[in-house]
Amino acid sequence: MLELIESEIERMHCDIVEYMKSLLSLKVCIYPYSELETERFLCELNEKLGIKSDIVYRHCDDYGDDTNCSGVPVKSFADLLKIKDRENYVYILSDKDGWQSDFWCLEWNLIPCKNIICFPQIEYYLNVINRNVRRNDDDCKIIESNIDRCQTAYELMSDERERYIFLRLLAKKITNCSFYFDVFCEEQYFNEKLIGNLENEIYLDVGAYDGATIGEFTKHCKNYKHIYAFEPETSCFGKLVKNTSDAEQITYFNAGLFDKTGNISFRFAEYGSSHVYGVLPWDTYDVVDECYDVYCFRGDDLKIAPTFIKMDIEGAEVQAVEGLRDTLSKYKPKLAVCLYHHLADLWNIPILLHSINSSYRFKIAHHSYWVTETVLYAISD
């Protein structure tokens, strides 16, 4: 298995070189403009990668006058949004610290994600071409110490495509790779090729957040029988109810799913990252003040007969699955379970699900151009 991963790392690096060559042959946009930093950034790109920029764009909340930087024109964000042939440009994010919010800004404004390059990717690409990619020692140790379980999970994947994605995700973890174009898959949770046709579903949305996934579900399954929505965070729960008020046959739980029923310490975090305290490694004693009690159910105690369960609960997926053992064994619902909150979930969750229901067939897909949104799909024969 370790040899397979090493070979996959080599193939991955070859793919990254070709990908970057393709992108860097396009017209080059730099975003956003900074009066103090952009000139130096342009020089670095030219010196290290031979990239000459065609245009620089101001940040979306920067309304300064047009100017130029080292002879490169600086235009407004409104001008960026007027680009019609967006696929013919590469968009390089210049802010080394705030690149992620810049990425979201471009993504929300329909700039193609595959054409956006962030600073960590530039650094990684430079290390690839200089053959200086460093390993993530912690992740290497975890994978090596669980290599037999990695092998088992790899063999549980339903076909060669899924095994390729599994291997490549392990390769990315080992090398801290920041490129995900090669495993990206559109349409999260409800892709028919991954989850099959949706008809007359009894749907559990575990980690319903603000209701966006329920909205997507009802588009894909118009004749559903019932929706059960679980969201323990109070501030999100109100948005969930409001945003899904048009849905019929829906039951709301201002609670989570876990491996036991009762109150559990819950840590508030922004952007939908609130979670059961202690399930993520960065939960330490000094953040206890950010916690409060929420109610969680052991799923089996609810006596629901689901046909489809989607689960994204910030690292508590294993515990929630454990609490649904009888339900999964008896009703064999389709599953879409997030794998990206813990490295070990990549192999532990498929192995756990197979131990509960050996008829499950597994597919794996990654639904972002960054490290998040890896999902395991399970369908029972």
LUMPAKE-534526 format. One line per 10 residues: number of its first residue (from 1); their letters; for each residue y, x, z of C-alpha. Coordinates in Angstrom, 2 decimals, m for minus. Last residue first. Layout:
N
NUM	A	Y:X:Z; ...
***
This chain:
381
381	DSIAYLVTET	m3.84:m27.24:m2.84; m1.04:m26.74:m0.34; 2.38:m25.57:m1.48; 4.32:m22.82:0.28; 7.68:m21.34:m0.64; 9.00:m18.26:1.17; 12.76:m17.75:0.95; 14.96:m14.65:0.79; 18.55:m15.81:1.18; 20.40:m12.73:2.43
371	VWYSHHAIKF	20.51:m9.06:1.35; 23.06:m9.47:m1.45; 23.02:m10.86:m4.98; 21.60:m14.11:m3.63; 18.58:m16.38:m3.97; 15.53:m14.20:m3.39; 12.18:m15.80:m4.15; 8.66:m15.77:m2.71; 5.71:m17.89:m3.75; 2.77:m18.77:m1.54
361	RYSSNISHLL	m0.31:m20.99:m1.96; m1.31:m22.86:1.21; m4.98:m23.81:1.46; m5.56:m21.60:4.53; m3.43:m23.88:6.70; m2.57:m22.58:10.15; m3.74:m19.00:9.60; m2.10:m19.04:6.16; 1.19:m20.09:7.77; 1.03:m17.19:10.23
351	IPINWLDALH	0.21:m14.66:7.49; 3.05:m15.98:5.32; 5.42:m15.79:8.31; 4.42:m12.34:9.59; 4.73:m10.49:6.28; 8.36:m10.92:5.28; 9.14:m12.10:8.82; 8.76:m8.46:9.91; 12.19:m7.58:8.47; 13.82:m10.31:10.54
341	HYLCVALKPK	16.52:m12.74:9.36; 15.45:m12.61:5.72; 12.35:m14.80:5.58; 13.72:m18.33:5.13; 11.10:m21.08:4.96; 10.69:m23.54:2.07; 7.56:m25.57:2.80; 5.51:m28.31:1.14; 3.79:m30.42:3.77; 0.14:m29.93:4.78
331	YKSLTDRLGE	m0.09:m33.18:6.80; m2.70:m32.27:9.44; m2.46:m28.48:9.65; 1.30:m28.38:9.23; 1.84:m31.09:11.85; m0.61:m29.53:14.31; 1.03:m26.12:14.04; 4.63:m27.36:14.11; 5.76:m25.58:17.29; 4.39:m22.31:15.96
321	VAQVEAGEID	6.45:m22.86:12.80; 9.59:m23.29:14.93; 8.81:m20.08:16.83; 8.31:m18.11:13.61; 11.52:m19.52:12.09; 13.73:m18.58:15.03; 15.61:m15.86:13.13; 18.68:m17.70:11.93; 17.36:m21.23:11.55; 16.78:m21.79:7.84
311	MKIFTPAIKL	13.81:m24.15:7.40; 13.09:m26.61:4.60; 10.17:m28.95:5.26; 8.53:m31.24:2.69; 5.86:m33.96:3.05; 6.63:m34.73:6.67; 4.51:m36.88:9.04; 6.66:m37.02:12.20; 4.96:m37.12:15.62; 8.04:m35.71:17.40
301	DDGRFCYVDY	5.99:m33.61:19.84; 4.58:m31.53:16.97; 8.05:m30.17:16.27; 8.52:m28.64:19.71; 12.00:m29.97:20.18; 15.18:m28.11:21.03; 18.17:m29.09:23.16; 21.17:m26.82:23.30; 22.51:m24.75:26.20; 25.54:m22.51:25.81
291	CEDVVDYTDW	26.10:m18.91:24.77; 29.20:m16.84:23.94; 29.44:m15.64:27.56; 25.98:m14.09:27.11; 27.46:m11.65:24.58; 27.49:m8.60:26.91; 23.81:m9.00:27.76; 22.70:m8.24:24.24; 21.86:m10.21:21.11; 21.86:m7.60:18.32
281	PLVGYVHSSG	18.09:m7.82:17.90; 18.05:m11.50:16.89; 15.81:m14.03:18.67; 17.54:m13.51:22.02; 19.93:m16.46:21.99; 18.82:m19.24:19.66; 21.21:m19.11:16.74; 24.71:m19.57:15.38; 25.05:m17.89:11.97; 26.50:m20.85:10.06
271	YEAFRFSING	29.67:m19.02:9.06; 30.74:m18.16:12.62; 28.60:m17.43:15.67; 27.72:m19.48:18.77; 24.75:m18.33:20.83; 22.19:m20.84:22.06; 20.30:m20.82:25.35; 17.45:m23.33:25.19; 17.08:m26.78:26.73; 13.73:m28.52:26.34
261	TKDFLGANFY	10.72:m28.88:24.04; 8.71:m25.80:23.17; 7.91:m23.70:20.10; 11.33:m24.34:18.55; 13.10:m26.99:16.49; 16.79:m27.64:16.98; 18.95:m30.42:18.33; 21.77:m32.78:17.35; 19.01:m34.73:15.62; 20.00:m37.04:12.77
251	TIQEADSTNK	17.78:m39.64:11.11; 18.36:m40.50:7.45; 17.15:m43.50:5.46; 20.21:m43.72:3.24; 22.60:m40.94:2.36; 26.26:m41.84:1.88; 27.23:m40.52:5.32; 25.86:m37.09:4.44; 29.12:m35.14:4.71; 30.26:m37.00:7.84
241	VLKGFCSTEP	26.97:m36.58:9.70; 26.72:m32.87:8.84; 30.37:m32.24:9.61; 29.89:m33.70:13.09; 26.75:m31.59:13.58; 28.49:m28.39:12.61; 30.72:m28.26:15.70; 27.81:m29.40:17.88; 25.40:m26.64:16.86; 21.86:m27.99:17.21
231	EFAYIHKYNK	21.36:m29.19:13.61; 18.15:m31.02:12.66; 18.18:m33.57:9.82; 15.23:m35.91:9.24; 15.34:m37.48:5.79; 13.24:m40.47:4.75; 11.42:m42.03:1.79; 12.86:m40.00:m1.07; 13.39:m41.75:m4.41; 16.31:m39.69:m5.66
221	CHKTFEGITA	14.58:m36.36:m5.10; 16.47:m33.56:m6.86; 19.97:m34.92:m6.30; 19.02:m36.07:m2.79; 17.89:m32.53:m1.95; 21.17:m31.01:m3.08; 23.16:m33.26:m0.77; 20.72:m32.50:2.03; 21.31:m28.81:1.36; 25.07:m29.26:1.81
211	GDYAGVDLYI	24.70:m31.20:5.06; 27.03:m29.12:7.21; 24.32:m27.06:8.98; 20.92:m28.71:8.27; 19.02:m26.01:10.19; 15.66:m27.74:9.86; 15.97:m30.20:6.99; 12.80:m32.25:7.31; 12.04:m34.35:4.23; 9.69:m37.29:3.85
201	ENELNGILKE	9.40:m37.07:0.08; 8.82:m39.89:m2.39; 8.71:m37.43:m5.32; 9.80:m33.79:m5.58; 8.05:m31.86:m8.37; 6.87:m28.38:m7.50; 8.27:m25.99:m4.91; 8.76:m22.77:m6.88; 8.94:m23.86:m10.51; 10.66:m27.07:m9.39
191	NFYQEECFVD	13.52:m25.14:m7.82; 14.56:m27.19:m4.80; 14.96:m24.60:m2.02; 17.45:m22.29:m3.79; 18.42:m22.90:m7.40; 18.73:m19.50:m9.07; 16.51:m16.46:m8.57; 17.64:m12.88:m7.99; 14.92:m10.23:m7.76; 16.34:m7.60:m10.12
181	FYFSCNTIKK	20.00:m8.40:m9.40; 19.45:m7.53:m5.73; 21.25:m4.18:m5.42; 22.24:m2.93:m1.93; 19.23:m0.68:m1.35; 18.81:0.33:2.27; 15.97:2.61:1.09; 13.07:1.19:3.12; 14.43:m2.36:2.99; 14.87:m2.22:m0.78
171	ALLRLFIYRE	11.33:m0.97:m1.36; 9.98:m3.76:0.86; 11.92:m6.28:m1.24; 10.46:m4.69:m4.36; 6.94:m5.06:m3.09; 7.36:m8.76:m2.28; 9.10:m9.41:m5.61; 6.26:m7.73:m7.53; 3.66:m9.67:m5.54; 5.43:m12.92:m6.43
161	REDSMLEYAT	5.46:m12.07:m10.12; 1.81:m10.97:m10.02; 0.60:m14.32:m8.66; 0.10:m16.52:m5.58; 1.21:m14.13:m2.83; m1.51:m13.84:m0.18; m2.42:m10.33:m1.35; 1.05:m9.05:m0.49; 0.84:m10.74:2.92; m2.41:m8.90:3.68
151	QCRDINSEII	m1.08:m5.56:2.44; 2.07:m5.96:4.54; m0.20:m6.77:7.50; m2.09:m3.52:6.91; 1.21:m1.61:6.59; 2.52:m2.85:9.92; 3.21:0.55:11.52; 4.42:1.86:8.17; 6.76:m1.12:7.71; 8.30:m0.83:11.17
141	KCDDDNRRVN	8.63:2.96:10.90; 10.27:2.75:7.48; 12.64:0.05:8.76; 13.86:2.33:11.55; 14.10:5.42:9.33; 16.15:3.74:6.61; 15.55:6.27:3.86; 18.26:8.28:2.13; 18.81:8.26:m1.61; 19.88:11.71:m2.82
131	RNIVNLYYEI	18.53:11.86:m6.34; 22.06:12.50:m7.68; 21.72:9.50:m10.02; 20.32:7.42:m7.18; 22.87:8.61:m4.61; 25.72:7.70:m6.95; 24.14:4.27:m7.46; 23.93:3.76:m3.69; 27.59:4.65:m3.22; 28.67:2.31:m6.02
121	QPFCIINKCP	26.46:m0.40:m4.54; 28.01:0.01:m1.09; 31.47:m0.35:m2.74; 30.80:m3.70:m4.37; 29.98:m4.41:m8.01; 30.47:m7.89:m9.49; 28.98:m8.70:m12.90; 25.78:m10.28:m11.54; 27.91:m12.58:m9.40; 29.51:m14.26:m12.42
111	ILNWELCWFD	33.15:m15.12:m11.52; 33.01:m18.81:m10.71; 35.99:m18.98:m8.34; 33.71:m19.26:m5.32; 31.97:m16.08:m6.45; 35.26:m14.19:m6.77; 36.36:m15.12:m3.24; 32.86:m14.55:m1.89; 32.88:m11.00:m3.25; 36.33:m10.37:m1.76
101	SQWGDKDSLI	35.03:m11.61:1.62; 32.19:m9.10:1.26; 34.43:m6.21:0.14; 36.44:m6.12:3.35; 35.54:m2.63:4.53; 35.45:m0.52:1.34; 38.07:m2.64:m0.43; 37.93:m1.77:m4.14; 35.63:m4.44:m5.48; 34.61:m3.67:m9.07
91	YVYNERDKIK	34.53:m6.62:m11.48; 32.65:m5.91:m14.71; 33.91:m7.82:m17.72; 32.26:m9.37:m20.78; 30.60:m12.20:m18.81; 34.05:m13.52:m17.91; 34.86:m14.40:m21.54; 37.52:m16.97:m20.63; 39.68:m14.92:m18.27; 42.32:m17.31:m16.90
81	LLDAFSKVPV	41.06:m16.86:m13.34; 42.08:m13.20:m13.42; 45.60:m14.21:m14.47; 45.88:m16.45:m11.40; 44.86:m13.46:m9.28; 48.00:m11.73:m10.51; 48.10:m8.67:m12.76; 48.32:m4.91:m12.24; 48.38:m2.87:m15.46; 46.72:0.59:m15.35
71	GSCNTDDGYD	49.15:3.51:m15.88; 48.36:5.08:m12.54; 48.99:1.65:m10.97; 51.05:m0.88:m12.89; 53.34:m3.79:m11.98; 53.19:m7.58:m11.92; 55.27:m9.12:m9.14; 53.80:m9.83:m5.75; 52.04:m13.11:m4.94; 49.16:m11.72:m2.89
61	DCHRYVIDSK	46.99:m14.53:m1.47; 44.29:m14.28:m4.16; 44.36:m10.49:m4.03; 46.07:m8.73:m6.93; 44.16:m7.78:m10.04; 43.75:m4.34:m11.64; 43.15:m3.84:m15.35; 41.34:m1.65:m17.86; 39.80:0.84:m15.47; 38.46:4.19:m16.62
51	IGLKENLECL	35.05:5.00:m15.21; 33.81:8.59:m15.45; 31.50:7.99:m12.50; 32.62:10.42:m9.82; 36.02:11.59:m11.15; 37.08:8.35:m12.83; 35.93:6.11:m10.01; 37.55:8.40:m7.44; 40.87:8.44:m9.33; 40.95:4.65:m9.52
41	FRETELESYP	40.24:4.44:m5.79; 43.10:6.83:m5.00; 45.52:4.67:m7.00; 44.12:1.53:m5.37; 44.60:2.58:m1.74; 48.24:2.31:m0.64; 49.58:m0.45:m2.90; 46.31:m2.35:m2.67; 45.11:m4.34:m5.67; 41.99:m6.47:m5.22
31	YICVKLSLLS	39.95:m6.29:m7.37; 39.44:m3.74:m10.15; 38.51:m5.01:m13.61; 36.55:m2.87:m16.09; 35.75:m3.92:m19.66; 32.02:m3.61:m20.20; 29.94:m0.44:m20.70; 29.87:m0.07:m16.92; 27.70:m3.15:m16.61; 25.00:m1.94:m18.99
21	KMYEVIDCHM	24.90:1.56:m17.53; 24.73:0.00:m14.08; 21.68:m2.09:m15.00; 19.93:0.83:m16.66; 20.43:3.04:m13.60; 19.37:0.21:m11.28; 16.16:m0.39:m13.24; 15.23:3.30:m13.00; 15.87:3.16:m9.25; 13.63:0.12:m8.88
11	REIESEILEL	10.82:1.79:m10.79; 10.94:4.77:m8.43; 11.05:2.54:m5.35; 8.13:0.52:m6.72; 6.02:3.66:m7.01; 6.73:4.41:m3.34; 5.84:0.83:m2.37; 2.52:0.97:m4.25; 1.73:4.33:m2.63; 2.41:2.83:0.82
1	M	0.00:0.00:0.00
***
